[in-house]
């Protein structure tokens, strides 16, 4: 995805940043692919919950260990917009076991998530 975006924008891959946009729509309401980037679904967050009305992270309910995240639009951009308010750099792991293995580490990247009050 970043290689294609770099080619389209005529810049180097290293100059691109990833912007993460939370989508408030259900999957069935999305009719087409985005013009830039891609949609990701099926991610979970541990130790927090996603508030779909305020579009931000909140404290979880008691005994709630994980929460499904909304669809996220990953969009490569040259200059990333500054996020207003408090932001959590949420690590994204390939495996539920964060340590992974020596041959295949589990950490992939961070996603900036807006935090609630």
Secondary structure as UniProt FT lines:
FT   HELIX           2..9
FT   HELIX           13..15
FT   STRAND          17..23
FT   HELIX           27..29
FT   STRAND          38..40
FT   STRAND          44..46
FT   STRAND          49..51
FT   TURN            52..55
FT   STRAND          56..58
FT   TURN            62..63
FT   STRAND          66..68
FT   STRAND          71..77
FT   STRAND          87..93
FT   TURN            98..99
FT   STRAND          107..115
//
